Amino acid sequence: MITIKFEFPDTGEGVTEGKFLEWNVETGDDVEEDQVIGEAETDKAVVEIPAPADGTVKELMASPGDRVEVGDIIMELETQGAGKRKKSDNNSEQKEEASVEEVEETPEEEKNEASKEDDSDNSSESSKDILALPKVRKLAEEKGVDPATIKSGERITEEDVLEAAEGGNSSQSKAIGQDSEEVNATPSVRQLAREKDIDIQRVEGTGRGGKITREDIVKTAEGSEEVTEKTNKTTKTMRSEDYRGEVQRVQMTGLRKSIASKMEKSRFTAPHVTHVEKADITDLADLRDKVKNEVDAHLTYLPFIMKASLNALKDYPDLNAELDEQKDEVIRKKFYDFNIAVDTDRGLLVPKINSVDDKNMVKLAEDIVEKAEEARDEELDREEMQPGTFSITNLGVIGGEEFTPIINYPQVAILGIGKIGETAEVVEGEVVPRTTVKLSLSYDHRVVDGATAAHFMNDLVENLENPEELMVNL
């Protein structure tokens, strides 16, 4: 047998650490190469961790909530072979996704393993025909239970072994665990619930998709703030002589640190200037109200603003660009991929809408809804989070007429949408109610001059105030 020490893999794009979220396996489980065995959160996205080879899980060395760095050993896997080492081509350089350290067992260890297998085979001839994982057979051996006496023709589970071992208490075990197969929880979490005499069906899961975690069981069992402090290492409440009263320290997540780093780099690398204009979108609001019930998509104002921005960008390409600081070149992009800001429980995410110029209004509306839902459900992959060519952030849905959005570096411009509502405007000498919105354009003054930004905003406002062309091919 060979023991593989599986390290936290390099997921690429400069990621050096992550937060381990959960295991999909436990000690004793048999796994296949490339099987998803766990998940971790990096500052880019939630990534799946594949098994490096076929084998049996010997030890899990990372727990949910742990901060792990690339190269940290997170699991030991016993395998018959060395396993494949996956490599990916990166500009002709080969980079291993998972590092493994192979440790060959001594002949004495192999002998002991063989002896254990012989003893297991001789313990019960009939148990050979029983379907059960190695860990279940091991548990049965520890509890002195013959698997053949439990049931025939079906796979035996840990719950079956424990019920048989408990004897008179099996009815209680059933009450707590038998019907819990429908509950979204791993076997180790179910076992913890049994150990703490917790009805797992009454536990509210806080994991992804409502999955019940070990922390959920512990909190339910203890029911105190002390356990919350022990199990949740990211939050600490304390009194300090440095502060007048009680404070709370909340550790920044990998995503939050990534957002902070990008904002800092953008703010102090690109000299920001913000240009604000008010647009009278009364006609656009009337047109939208007429057609929104005629289409299946959820038609908000954002697709119209994206199309209006697209038309203006074609006339002022320096805003659909980035700066190559090493070569002192402005890279004008002839394609139009827009990032849209989405507020999620994990922080601000900016998924990308590809090929805005090739999509009609309905398709844009569908893509916006889809990307926003994926962002909130943590289902975006790394490619969907890459910087596009231009960004739009809509703070107006929360509140605020105007603001100074920070450029989504390395882009050179970002458009902020303020609150849309009725305001008193002077039209042909009379004060009348009109539907208006303030638009805030932040731009990199190294690339974009103030006059260029002003012309762009004039075109954008004109497009929104005369929306007939935007409605073509709705």
N, C-alpha and C positions, 0 to 999 in steps of 0.2 A: 504493500500500500504506500501511496505517496501523499503527503500533506501539503496542500497549496495554501500559502498565506496570501489571501486576496486583499489587495490594497484599494483604497478609495480611488476610483479611476479619474483620470484627467478628462474632463468633458469638453475641453477646448476653449478657445476665445479668451484665454487669460484667466480662466477660473482657477483659483488656488485652494478654495475651501467651500464648504457647504454645511447645511444643517441637515442631519440625518432625520428622516421623517418616520419611516416604518419598515419593518421586515415583512415579507410575504411568506417567509419560511421560518422554521425553528430548528433547534439542534436535533439531529437524527433524521431530518428529512432528506430524501433523495431528490437531487436536482439534475436537470439536463443543461448542457451548454447553451447559452443565450437565453435561458429562462429568466424572466424578470423576477428577481429575488428581493428587491427593496426599492425604496424611493428616497431621494434627497432633494433639498431645495438649495440651489445656488443663487447667485445674484442675477442670473439670467432667466432661469425657469426651474420648474420641477422636472427632474430627470429620473428616468428609470435605470436601475442598476442590474445588468445582466450577469448571470453566472459565468465564470471563466472556463468551466469544463463540466463534464459529467462527474457526479460524485455524491457523497453524503456530507451534510453539514456537520462539522465537528464542534465548532464553537462560534457563536455570534459575539463580536467584540465591540459593537457599537449599539447604543440604545437610542430610541426616539428622543429627539431634542438635543442630542450631542452635536457639538461643533467638530467637524472632521476636516482635515486638510488632505490634499492630494498626496498619496503615499502612505497615509495612515492605514494600518492593518485593521480591517473591519470584520473579517471572517476567516476561519480556517476550514478548508474543504478537503476531505479524504477522497482520493480518486485512484483508479487503477493505472491511469496513464498520466502523462505530463500535462495534458490539456493543450488546447490551441492558444497561442498568444496572438491576439488580434492586432493588426496594424492598419493604419490608414495613411494614404499618401498625402503629404502636405508639402507641395513644391519640391517633390522628389525626395523629401526627407521622411523617414519612417518614424512614427511615434506610437509607442505602445499605449493602448487604452487601459489595460489592466496589467499590473505588475504581479508576478507570482514568484514565490520562493519555494522551491521544491525541497522537501526533507524526506529522504528515504528512511523507512523503518528498518531497524536492525533485524537480522535473522531471528533473534530471540522474540522480538515483538511479533514477527510474522507467525512464529510458532505458536505464541499465545493466542493470536487471532484464530489460527486454525483450530487450536484446542477448544476455544470458545464456541466455534461453529459446530465442532463435533459434539460437544456437550448439548448444544441447543438442538441438534438433530436427534440425539438420543433421548431427549427429555420427553418427547411425545410424538410418536410416529404419525398420529392422526392430525397433529397441528400443522404438518407440512402442507396439507390441502386447504388450510384456512387462509383467506386473503387478509393480510395485515402488513403494515409498514414495519420496518426493522425497529423503530422506536416504540411501536405498540407491543411488539413481541418482547422487547427488553423490559417494558413496564410490566407486562404480564409475568415475566420471570421474577422481577423484583417483588411483586405482590403475591407470588405463589399461586398464580391462576393459570390453569390449562386452557389455552385459547379454544381448543376443541369443545370445551364444555359450555362455551358462551352461546354461539349460534353457528349455523352451518350454511354455506353457500352465499354468505354476504361478507363484505369487508368489515373487519372489526376495528373499532375506534378506541381511543383512549378512554372515552366515557364508558364504553362497554366494559373495559377491563376494571375501571374504578368501581363501577356498580357491582361487578361480580366480587371484587375484593371486599367491598364494604358490607356485603351480605345484608344484614338487617337494616342498614342505613341506606340501601339502594333506592328505596322509595323516595327518600329525601333528595338523593342525588338526581333522580328523575325529575322531581318537582323543580329543581333548580336548573338542571342542564339539558334534559332530553329534548324539550321543546325549543331549546335555544338554538337549534340548527339553523333556524330562519334568521337569527340575529347576525348582523354584520360584525364579526369578531374572529380573530385568529384562535386556534386551539389553545395557545399559551394564555391568552387573555381569558378564555372560558375557564381554564383550569384555575387561574388566579381568583376568578369570581367564586368558584366552588370552595377554594381554600378559605376565602373570607366570608363564606356563607352569604353571598350576594346573589339575588335573583337578577341575572343579566338582562332579562327582558324588561326590567324596570330602569335600566341604566340608559341615560341619554348620551349617545355617542358624539364626540366632538371632532373625530377624525374626518378625513375626506369622505364625502358621500354618507355621512352619519356613522362612520365606522367607530366601534367602541375600542378605546385604547386602554393600556394598562393604567394610565393616569386617571381615566374615568372611573375605573374600578377602585383605585386607591382613594380617590376623593369621596366616592360614595361610601366606602367603608369607614373612613375616618371622620368625614363630615366636619373638618375644621380648617381654618386658615393656615394652620401650621403645615398641613400636608400640601396645601397649594404652594407654600413657600419652598418645601422640600422637593416637590416634583416639577415645579416650573422654575427652572434656573434663570429664566430671562427676566423675571420680575422680582424686585426686592423692596420691601418697605422698611424704613429705618428712621431713627432719630439721630441727628448729628449736631455737634456744637457749631458746625458751619452754617446751619440753617435755623430759622426761628422756630419752626415746628416740624411736623412730620412731612416727609417727602417720599416719593416713589421713584425708584430707578428702574427704567425699562430698557433692557438691552436691545440695541438695534439689530434687526434681522439682516440677513445677507442682502435681501432686496432693498431694504431701507438704506443700508450703507452704500449700495451701488447707486441708488438715486442721489444720495447726498454727494457722492464723489463726482457724478456726472454734472450735477448742478453747479458744483464748485468749479469744475474744470471749464464749463461753459461760461459761467459768469465772469471768471477772472482770466479767461483766454480770449474770448470774443468781446470787444467793446460794444455793449448793448446800447441801442437807441430805440425808443418806442414811439410810434406814430399812431394817433387815435383819430378816427373819423366816425361820424354818425351817419347811418344809412336809413332812409325812409323806405321801409319794405312793406308798405300798406298793400300795394298791388300784388306783391309776392305772397303775402299772407292770404289775400282773397283767392288767388289762383290755387294755392296749396289747399285751402279749405274745400275748393271745388273738386279737386282730383284725388284727395287722400282716401276717400271712401270708394274710389273706383279701382284701386290697386290693392293687392294682397299685402304688400310690404308696409311696414310701419314708417310712414313718410314724415320725417321731421324736417327741420330747416337745414340740418347739417349737409345733406346731399346737394342742396341748392348752393350753399356757401362753398362747398368743395368745387362744384362746376364753375361758379363765378370766379373763384381763385385760380382754377386751371386756365380759364380764358385769359386772365390778366398775366399769369406767369409766362404764357407763350410770348407775350410782348416784352416782358422784362425778365429774361432768362437768368440774370445774375441772382435772382431770389430763389431759383430752383437749382442751387449749386452748392459746392463746398470749396473750402480753401486748402490747397496743398501747401502747407507752411514750409516744407522742406525745399520745394521747387519754386515757391512763390508763383504758383499758378492757380487760377480760378477754374474749377472743373464744372463747366455748365453741363447739366444733365438733360438729355433729350427724351427722357422718359419721366413719368409722373406717378410716383408711389408716395402716398400721403400717410403719415402717422397721425392717429387720433388718440387723444388722452382719455383714459378710462380710470375712474376712481374705483378701487377695489379695497377689500378688507386688508390686503397685503401691502397696499400702497398704490402709487400712481404708475400705471402701465401704459405703454404707447404702442399698441399693435399697429401693424402696417396694412393698408389697403392698397393692393397692387393695381397698376394700370388704370388709374382714374380716368384717363382720356379714352379708354376703350369701353367704358361702362356707361349705360344710361342711368337715369335717376333711380329707377326701381331697383336695379342691380346694386347700385351704391348703397341704397337704404338697406337691402338685405345683407350686404357684406358688413355694414356698420353694426347691425344688430348681432350678427354671428360672431364678429370679433370681440364685441363687448361682452357677450355671454361667455366666450372662451376665456377671456381675461379674468372674469370674476370666478369662473369655475376652475382656474389654474390649469387650463388645457392648451395654452399656447406653446408652440415649440420655439426653438431659438431663432429660426429663420423668420418667423412671424413677428419677432420682437426687434428685428434689425432696423436701423435708421433708414428711412426712405429718403425722399428728396425735399419734402416740405411737411410741416406739422401744423395741426389745428387743435386747439384746446378750447372746450366750451365750458367756461365757468359760470356762464349766465344761468344755466339750469339750476344751480345752487343759489346764486345771488351775486350781485356786484355788477355795476354798469361798465366799468373799465378796469384794467389792471395791466401789469407789466409781466407778460409771460417770458420765461427764460428759454433761450434757443435750445433746441434738441441737437446738441453738438454731435457730429461735425456739420450739420446743416447750417445755413446762414440766415434763416428766417422762420418765424413761427407766428401764426395768426391766433389771437384770442377773441372769443365771442362773448360779449356781455349779455346782460339780461334783455330779453325781447319783451316789449310791452308798449302800452299806449302812453304817448307824451303829447303835451300841447305844443303844436308847431304853427308857425306863421306860413300860410299858403295863400298867395295872391292877396295879401293884405289882411287876411282874416286868421284868427287863432282857431285852429281846428284840431281834433284828436287824430293822431296818426300812429301807426305801428312802426316803431323805430328800434334800432340796435346800434350799440357802439362796438366798433371793431378796433382791436389793438394789435398793431404789427410791431414785433420786436425783430431787429435785424442786426447783423454783424457789420459794423461801420467800416471794417477793413475792406469789405467786399462791396457793400451797397452804400451809395451816397444818399443823402437825405432827399434830393430831388427825385432820384429813381424810386425811392420808397413812396414818396408823395404821389408820383404818377401811377404807380401800381395801385395804391389805395383809391385814387380817383377812378381808375378803371373798374376796380372791384365794386365800389359803391354804385357806379353806373350800371354794371351788370345786374346787381341786385335790385336796383330801382326800376329796371326795364327787363323784367324776367321772361319775356316771351321767348327769346332765344334759348334760355335755359330749359324751357319746357319742351323743346324739340326732341322727338324720340323718347318721350317720357317712359 
